Amino acid sequence: MAGTLAPKRQDTRKFFENLSGAGKSIAVLTSGGDAQGMNAAVRAVVRMGIYVGAKVYFIHEGYQGMVDGGDNIIEATWESVSSMLQVGGTVIGSARCKEFRAREGRLRAAHNLVQHSITNLCVIGGDGSLTGANLFREEWSGLLDELQQQGLIDKEAALSNSELHIVGMVGSIDNDFCGTDMTIGTDSALHRIIEVVDAIMTTAQSHQRTFVLEVMGRHCGYLALVSALACGADWMFIPEMPPEDGWEDNMCQKLSENRADKKRLNIIIVSEGAIDSHNKAITPDYIKDLVVRCLGFDTRVTILGHVQRGGTPSAFDRILASRMGVEAVLALLEASATTPACVVSLVGNQAVRLPLMECVQMTQEVQKAMDEKKFEEAVRLRGRSFENNLSTYRLLSYRKPDSELPNSSFNVAVLNVGAPAAGMNAAVRAAVRVGITEGHKMFAINDGFEGFYKGQIKEIKWGDVGGWTGQGGSLLGTKRTLPGKHLDKIAEQIKIHNINALLVIGGFEAYVGLLELSAARSEHSELCVPMVMVPATVSNNIPGSDLSIGSDTALNAITDTCDRIKQSASGTKRRVFIIETMGGYCGYLATVGGLAAGADTVYIYEEPFDIRDLQANVEHLTQKMKTSIKRGLVLRMENSNENFTTDFVYQLYTEEGRGVFDCRKNILGHMQQGGAPSPFDRNFGTKVAAKAIQWITRTLKDSYKESGACLAGRVFTTSEDTACLLGMRRRALVFQPVSQLRDETDLVHRIPKEQWWLKLRPLMKILAKYKTSYDVSDSGQLEHVTRVRPKESDPPANI
């Protein structure tokens, strides 16, 4: 468990204003297979590059365009990347290029770059594309010498273009690149898969069918693994974990048991590169024939194919790509002759830079380990994110017979508190099943703390939570009631049901409720049990955690609506939409939604604004209407200002923009809380709840062991580190005592005093063409790919 939080560091911030791109030329290209979100990365590179004063060029058709030159290399403008954010694939094209693999092709490419004075290259692609870029950089001085000898460039051109700087961003739906938790396109591909699985489940249930779904991933099983976690699949096949001999009988037995358990459907997910322990391919048709032959189940095969590459990028991919694109430009501006080619990467919730070839070499080592049948090693090399997903899947998918379960004799209760958030049900399902696997008796409390004191408590079994992962809202029921006024009754219910530990899944009310329960331990000995909270709220306003279950689904709802509204505004021309989002006093949804949707302005409580700011924003939009982009998008958080309401802002914009643009307003309301949870929220909810239950198991054993004879073997604990919040902090999932988080909280406005996402606001403003300061303190540190395992108490929160 986490101890005290680290002391605040001194203000050593540095800002990027002293990083100038004047006189520099940056080129951006996309190569290899396309991935949703590539366009967001291209847009960020172009706009950040222009913002710092550099010339930015598109290289169309990837390396082929670099080799062919001519019209394939054209200067980009601010307007040329407008309306690109929401488009899937890559607008500037991508192509496989045999010529670039030969030195002669790279010589032609170098000549074309020198003609445009391009010495900074941003490559968005997979490991093959990035390896090619590194080779190009290593050969650069030799290529220039050769061009000079052939008389194609003069000495002055060779000197002024003597250094080539390379920064890579990984665009790949397979998430098969080591060194980053998520590659651009992976989350969107998961959206496509889960949309199909959710649709198939309804028809499968109607006809009591078994469906075998093949997803992409020839060499990496990430998509199959996470989609199996996110939909609660019955069985899964991935290249990194070939099934043991006899798997056919084991699988059929499990499918048969599930049907006997009154489950009307079975879902089996197969990665296209799935193999058995003898390196023989496992195909969907083979699985289908096996199920039909052995069980007689009506079985169908669905191969998703290129559907997974298509469609609109998710909010996560847009934000990831935008952050990476800006970071890539900063890396190019800071690069020197001795800086190795780097890749901009995501670890936990932080953008980092890693040496490109270290990542490529580790990625190649994974394949080598698999070729040598060292599958455990391959899983380890994939990284902690992959390992965590796999261990969670194993925990949840195999139900042991009761005779094999440990008998802990502990009763653990789970409840939802606060407003509903998509992903709560996935968290409850994971908690119940992991709890049963650990030997506990699990209890469900309906309707939050209100149901708790009223005694709405019942045992919940493995089968009771089947099919919960894909359902929105809260199936347990949830209320905003706080426990403070009902402590006597809650203590009584804990005694009646002999509850030994509590898992609370919810928002700010859950956090305050846990504070009240832990503070009352001195008066009610029944409350001296381990308690842990998992944050689940669309507002993402919980201290001690960068992310909350439900906020990703809400962001996607906002982004989808904004996309449609922008389309409407583009059709009518000269129209500005004012959109109100949820969040209370927390501007997370508005800010990050604005970044994902390409908003012009976002008003939030944390950044006070006055009438002069409103006037400046209107003027900014007036200038924008003189360009080819004749539409505007303004987001306002519901409690951003008590006087400058959404109606006021709408009326002001309408009046001040008269004759230049007209206005419409849209209040998104509770649609942000509804809908099926996104793959991210299902996966995040599943993993954090599983981790919380494992913490409860350890803490129960410690508390019971230390109880002493006078307490008659009871679970009894009063230490502050047994009433915790499990939150994501930068790169780690950390258990933090709620009592220590009180000082970090603005309890009046229900927000943390420090919020990481405020650093994204300048980025959003830059991409909307506002002059601003941007803190780059977290940037600029080139790290190394590490294989050292972190301590168990502080594991990376790779989601």
N, C-alpha and C positions, 0 to 999 in steps of 0.2 A: 504493500500500500504506500501511496505517496505521503511523504512527510510535509514539512512546511514548504510553502511556495518560495521560489527563488526571489531574492530582493530585487527591487526595480533597478535597472541599470541607468547610468547617467545618460543624458541626452547627447548621444554621439551621432545623431542623424546626419546624413549627407544628402544633398539634393542634386538632381541631374542637370540643373541649369548650367553647370560648368562643363558639361559634356556637349560639345558642339559637333554637328555633322556637316558644317560648312565645308565645301570643297570635296566632300566624300560622295561616292556613288555606291548605292546598295542595290543588289538584284535579288529578287525572290523567285523561286521556282518550286513547283510541286512535281514529284517524281514517283514512279512505281504505282501501286494500286491506289485508287482514290479512297478518301475517307471523309465522312461528314465532319465539318469543322475546319477543314483546310482553308476554306474561303475566309473564315473569321481570322485565321492566322495571317493570311495574305493581307487582309484589310488592316490588321493591327500593325504589321511591318510597314506597309505603305504610309499609313497616317502618322505613325511615330517617327518614321524616317523623314517625312516632309516636315513634321513639327520641329525637329531638331536642326533643320536646314540642309539636309542631304538631298541629293537627287535619288529617286527610287525608280527602278526599272522592273517591269514584268519580263520574265522569260517564259514565253508560251511553249507548251508541249514538252516541258521538262528538259532533260539533257539533249533530246533531239533538237529542240529549239535553240539550245546553246551552241550546238555543233553547226546547225544550218544558218543561224544568224538572221540577218535581214529584218523582215517585219516581225520575226518572233521575239525580238528584243525591242521593247518600246517603253518610253518613259511613262510612269504612272502619275495620275493627278489625284487630288483629294476626292473629286467627284467620281472618278473611275471605279472606286471600290464601294460606292453607295449601293444599297440594296443587295449587297453580297452576303451579309451576315447570315441571313436565314436560308440561303441556298445550299443544298447538299452538293457532294462531289467537289470538283475544283473548276472554277470558271476559267482559269488560265490554262487548263488542259494538262494532261500527264501522258507520257508515252514511254514504253520500253525503248532503249537505245543501244543497239549493238555497236554503232560507230564509237561511242564514248568509251567503250571498253578497250578500244585500241588506242595506242599513243597518237596515231595520226588524227583520230577524231578529237582527242583532248587538245591537240595542237590547234586545230581549227576553232575549238571552243575558246581557247585562250586568246586567239587572235580577235575573235568577236567581242570578248570582254574588254580587251585593251582598247579597241576602237571606241568604246563608250566610257573608258576610264573607270571600269567597274573593278574594284578590288575588295569588295565586301559581298559575300554570298550567303544568302539565307536559304537553306535547303529543307523542304518539308517532304518527308518520305520515310521509307522503312530502312532497315539496316543495310541493305544493298545500295540504296541511293546515298546513304551517309558514308559508307565505306568508299564509294566512288568519289565523293566530294573530298574526302581526306587524301586519297591518292592524288587527286588533281592538285591539291594544295602542296603536297610534298614534291610534286614534279614542277611546280609553278616556275621557279627560277630557271630550271633547265629548259622549259618550254619557251620562256621569254628569250633565252640565249639562242635557241634554234630559230625562232621567228626573226630575231635580229640578223642572224647569219644568212637567212633566206631573203633579207631585205624587205620583209613585210612590215616591220616596225623599226623606228630609229632608236638610237641610244637614249635619247631624252624620254621617249615613251616607256622604254624598259626600266629606266630609273624611277619615273613617277608612278609606275605600277608594279614596283618590285616586291611588294608584300600582298599576299592574298589571305584574307581572313574568312574563316568558315564558321558558321553557327548552324546547327541542325535542330529541327523540331520533328518529333516522331509522329507521323501520320499513318496509323495502321489500325484497322478495326480489330485485329487479332490480339492486341496488347501483348505482343511477343518480343518486346525489346526490354532488355535488362537495364536497370538503373532508374526507371520511372514507374510509378504506381499505375498510372493511366496514360495511354497514348491517345492522341487526338482521333476521335471516331469510335472508340470502344464503347463509350456510354450510349451513343446514338444507335450503334448496332444492337446493343442490349435492348434498347427501346423497341426496335423492330421485332426482335425475337420474342420479347414478352408480350407485345401486342398480338402476335400470331398465336402464342401459347394460350393467352387469355381467351382468344376467340375460339380456339380449338377445344378448350376445356368445356365450353357450353355444349357444343355438339357431341363431344365424347360422352358427357354425362347423360345426355338425352338417350343415347343408344348403347350405353354401357360398353364403350369401345376402349381399345388400347391404341395410343398413337405413338409412333416412333418418329422423332424429329431430328433431322440432320442439320447441324449448324456449321458455319465456317470455322477454320482452325486446323490447317493441314499439319502444322508442327507445334501448335500451342492450343491447349484445351481451355483457355481462360473463358471464352464465350460460353462454352458448354457448361463449365463449372459454375459460373456465376448465374447463368440463366436457370440451371438446375436448383441452385440455392433459392433464387428469386421466385420460382414457381412451385417449389416443393415437389420436384420430380421424384418418381419412384426409383429410377435407376439412371446412371450416367456413365458414359464411356469417354475417356480422354486419353491422348497419347502418353501423358506423364504418369498415368496410373493404370497400366494394363490389368485386367481382372485375373485372378488366380485360376488355375485349372479347376474345372468344375463349376465355373461361374454360371453356365447355362442353367444347371439345376437350382443353384442359389437364387438366381433372378426369378425363375419361374415360381419357385416356392414363395418368394416375397410378394410377387404379383398376385398369386393365389390367396395368400393371407390377407392382403389388402382388400380383395374382393369379398372375402369371407367376413371382413370387418365392415361390410356394408358400404365400401367405397365403390362408386359406380364407374370410375374411369382409372386408367393408368397412363402416365406420361413417361416416356423414355427419351432421353436426350443423348445424341451421339455426335461427337466431334468428327469432322470429315477425315481426320487423321488417326482415328481410334484404332488401336491394335490390341491383340491378346499377348500373353507372355511369350509366345513363340514368334512374335513379329508378324503375325498373320492379320490382315485387315479385318475389322469388324464392321460390316456394312448394315445399313438400315433394313435392307431386304433379308439379310441373313437372320436378323433379330425378329423380323416379322414372321418369317417361316417357322422359326423356333417356337414363338409364342402360339402360333396357330396349331402347330403340330403337337406341342406338349400340353397346352391348356384349352385349345379350342376357342380362344377369345377372338372376337371380331377385331381385327388389327389393321390399321392403315399407316402408310408412310407419307410424311411430308418433308420435302427437301426445300429449305428456305432459299438457298442460293444467293443471288445478287440482290435480293430484297434487303438483305442486311447492310449492304453498302449504300442503299438509296435513302431518299427522304430527307426531311429537314433535320439539321443538327439539333441535338438536345441543348437545353440551357447550360448544362455542365460542360459540354464540348465547346460551346461558344465562349464561355468564361475562361476555360482552360486555354483555348487557342488564343484568345485575346491577351491573356496574361503572358503566355509564352512568346507571342509575337512582339510585345513591348520589351520583354526581357531579352529577346534575341537582338533587337536593335541596340539596347544598352550594352550587351556583350560585345557587339561589333565595334561600338564607339570606344570601348575600353580596351580592345584587343591590341596587343603589341606583337613584335616580330617573334617573341619567345612564347606567346600564348598558344597552347595547342588548340586544335579544332575542338569545339565543345558542343555538347547537346544540352538544350534547355529542357529541364525535366521537372516532374512533380513528385515530391516525396511528402506523404501525409497531406498537409494543406499548404505546403510551401514550395515555391518555385526555386529550383537550384540549378547550378551549372555543373556538368560532369564532363571529363575528357571523353570525347566521342569514341576513340578506339578502345578505351577500357570497357565501355558499355557494349560495343560490338563484339569484343573478344569474349566477354562473359555470355552474351547471347549465343555465340558459336559454341561455347563450352556446354551450354544446355543441350544442344543437338548432339554433341559428341557423347555426352553422358547417356542420352537416350539411345544412341546407336550402340553403345556398349552395355545397354540394359541396366545402367545404374540409375534407376528411376527415382529413388529417394534423393540421390544427389541432384538430379535434374530439377526436382521440385524445390530443393533448397536453393539452387542457383536462380530459379525463377524469382525468388525474393520473398520477403515476409508476407506481402499482400497475398500472393498465390498460396503460400503455406497456410495462412490463416483461413482463407476461403475453403481450402481442402479439408483442414481439420474440423471446421465448423460443419461442413457437409457430412463428414463421416459421423460426427456426433448426432446429427439430426436425422440421417436417412436410415440408419440401421437400428431397428427396435429389438433390443435384446429380450429373450424370454425372462419372465419374472424371476426364475430360479437363478439367473446369472447376474441380476442387478444387486449392487451393494444395498444392505439394509441400514440406512442412516438413522432411521426413526425420527427424522426432523420433518416438521411441517413448514412449508414455505408458501407465502401468499403473494399474489401478484394483482395489481390494480392499475387502472388508468385514471389520471387526474387532469382536470383542465379542459380546454377545448379539444375536439377531435383532431388528429393529425394522421395523414396517410402514412402507413408503415407501423402504426401502433399494433395492429393485429399480427404482423410478421414478428414483431418483438415478443408479443405474448406467446405465440406459437413456439418460438425458439426457447423462451424461458421455461415453458411447461415441459417440452421434450428433453431439454438438457437436464432440468431438475429431476425428471423421472429417471433418466439415464444415470444420474449421480446417486439415485436411491432415495430421493426425497418424496414425500407425499405433497402434491401441489394443490393449492387452493386458489380459486378465482374469486375476487371481490367485485361485485357489480356496482356500477354508478359511483365510483371513486370513494372519497372519505365519507360521503353521505351514506352510501351503501354499507360501508364498513361499520359505522356506529349503529346502523339499523339491523345489522346481522345478515346482510345479503351475501353470505359466504358459502361456497360449496366446493367440494373436491372436483378437480378437472383432470381428465385422463388424456392419454396420448391421442386417441382417435377423436376426441372432442375438438381439437384444434386443426384437424385436417382441412386443407383448402383455404386456410386463413391468410396466407401470404399475399394473395392478390386482391384482398378486399379492403376497400377504403374505410374511413371512419374508425369507430371503436365498437367492436362486437361485445365487449364486456360492459359497455356503457361508461360514460364519463361525465363528471360534474365539476364545477368550479369550487364547490364547498371546501372550506379549510377545516382542519381537525381541531383547532384551538379551543372551540366552545364545546367540543364533544369528547374531550380526552378521557373522561371517566368511562363513558360507554365504549369507546374504542379499546381501552385497557381491558374492559370486561369481555369484549368479543375475542381479544387475543387470548385471554385466559380460557374462555369456553372452548375455543377451537385449538388450543395449545399451539398457537402460531409461534414458530421459532425464528423466523426471518421475514423481511418485507422487501419486495421489489416494486418500486413505484415508477411507472412509465408516464411521463406527462410534461406539462409546460411550467410556467412560472408558479402556478398554484401548487404544483407538486414540490417544487423547490422550497417555497415558503412553508408548506405542510411538513416537509422533512425537518426544517429548522424548528418548527413548533414541537414536533414529536421528540426530537433529540433534546430540546431544552427542557421537556417535561419528564425526562427520565428520573430525575431526583425525587419527583412526587409519585411516579407510577413505575414500579419495578417491572411491570409487564412490558413496558416500552424499552427495556434494556436488552434488546435483541438487535442483531445486525440489520441495517437498513441501507439500501442503495437505490439511487435514482438514476434513470436513464432519460436524457432530455428528449422530449417529443413535442414539438410545437412548430407551426408554420412560421411564426415570427422570428425564430432563432434568437431569442433574447435571454438565454440562460447563462449566467456567469459560470465560468469554469469549462465552457465548451465552445469551440469554434463553429460546430455544426449541430443541428438537431434533426431528429427523425421528422419527416414531413415537410421540411423547408424546400427540399429539392423538387418535390411534387408540386408545391405551390409556385415555385419559380417557373416550372414548365407550363403551368396553367397561365401565368402572367405572360410569359414569352409567346405562347401560342396565340393568345388573344391580341397581343401587340402586333404580331405578324399580320394577322387578319386586318387589324385596324390600319396598319401602314399600307397594306394593299389597297384598302378603300381610299385612303388619303392620296395615294399615288394616282388612282384613277380619276379622282375629282380635281386634283391639283390645288395648290395654294390652300391647303387645309391643315390645321393644327389640332391634335387631339390631346385633351387633358384627361389623364387616367389616374384614378385613386386606387391605391393598394392597401392591403391590411398591414398589420405590424404593430399596432398600438403606438408606443413611443420609440420603437426600434425600427431604424431605416434600412435593415438588411434586405428585405424583399424589394423595396423600391430601388435601392442602389444597385444590387446585383441583377435584379430584373431589368433595370435600365441599361446596364452594361450588356446583358445578353440580347436585349431587344434593339439596341442602338438608339437610346433616347437622347434627345438634345439637352434636356434639363431634368434633374430630379430634386425635389424638395423634401428634406427630412428634418426631424426634430434635432438630431445631434449637430447639425450644421445650421445655426440660426441665419435667417435671411430677412431682409426688410424691403420696403417699396422700391428702393434704388436697385436692388438685385433683380426684382421682378421686371423693372423697366429695362435693365441691361439685357435680360433674357429675351424680352420682346424684341429689342433692337437686334440681337443676335439672329433671331428667327427672320426678321425683316431682311437682313443681309443675305441669309440663306436662300430666301425666296428669289433672289436675283440670280442665283446659280441654276444649274439644271436639276437640282434636288428641290422640288416644290412641295414639300410636306414637312410636318414637324410632329414630334412626340414628346410630351411632357408628363412625367410621373410625379405624383404627390402622395406621400404617405399620410394615412388618415389623421394622425395627431401631430403633423409637422408644425402647425401653428394654429392657435385657437382663433385668431382673427382672420388670417389669410386662408380661408376655407377653400375647398375645391370650387364652390360656386363663385367665391370672390376672384380666385385666380382665373377661372373661365371667363367671367365678365370683364376683368381687366384686359386679358388677352384679346377678347372680342372687340373691345373699344379701341385699344391701342393699335390693334392690327387691322382696323377697318380700312378697306381699300387695298390692302396688301395680302391678307389671308383671312379666312373665316375659321371659326372654332367649333369643336364638338367636345362633349365630355362623356366619360364612361366610368362608372363606379363598379369595380370588379366584385366586391362583396364576398359572400361565402363560397363562391365557386372556387376560391383559392384553397378552401379546406376540403373540398370534395374530390371525387374521382378515384380511380385505381392508383395505388402508390407506384411511383417510378421505380425502375430497377435499382437505382442507387438507394432509395429509402428502404426498399425491401431488404437489400443486402446489408446496409448499415444497421437497420433495426435488428436483423437476425444476428449479426455478429456481436453487437454491443450487448444485447440481452443475454446471449450465450456466455459472454465474458463476465457479465454481472452475476450470473448464477454460479459460475465457477468461483468467483470471489466470495459469494455467500457460503459455498461449501467449505472453502478454506477457513473463513472467519468463524463459521459455526463450530468447526472442529477445535479451533483455538479457544473460543469462548467456553465451550463445553469442558475442555481439558483443564482450563484454569478456574473452573467454577468452585471447586472445593466441596467438602462434605456437608457443610452447613446449608448449602443451597440444594441439597438432595439431587445432584446431577442435572440441574437445570442449565439451560443456556442463559448466561448472564454477562452483559458487557456494558460498561459505561464510558469507555474511552471514545474520544471524539472521532478517531479514525475508523469507527464501526458504524458511522452514519455518514455515508459518502455519496458523492455524485461522480458518475463515470462520464468523463468528457474527453473530447478530442482537443488537444493542445498542440498546435503546429504539426509536429510529426509523430505525436504519441497519444495513445489512449491512457488516461491517467485517472486513478481513483483519488478524489480530493475530499477531505472532510468538509461538510456543508458549513460548519461553524467558522472555518477559515475563509470561506467564500463570501461571508456576510460583508466584510470590509470592501470587497470588490464590487458590491452591488448598490445601485441606486434603487432602493426599495420603493420610493415614491413613484418613479416613472417605470419601474419594472424592467430595468435594463442593466447590463454590466457597465461599470465605469470606464472600462477600456474595451474596445471592440476592433478586432483585427481587420474587418472588411472596410473600415473607414479609409484604409490605405488604398483601396480600389477606387475611391471617388475621384482622385486626380486623374487616374488612368481613364475613367469614363469621360471626364471633362476633356482630356486631351483628344480622345477619339471623336469627340463632338466639336472639336476646333476651338476650345476655350484655352486661353493662356493661364497656366497654373503652376504651382510648385509640386514636385513629385519626389517623395522620400524614397531613395534607393539604398537605404542602409542595409537592407537584407540582400541586396544584389551584389554582384561583383566578386563573390568568393567562389573560386573554382574548387570544387570538392573532388574527392576520389570515390570510386565505387568501393563500397566496403562489404566484406563478407563476415565480419565479426558479429556474432549474435548479440543483440542487446540483452540486458538483464531482464528476467521474467517480469519484474515489477514495473518496467518502463518500456513496453514493446512499441514499435512503430505502429501507428494507427492507419495502416495501409488499407484503404477502403475500396 
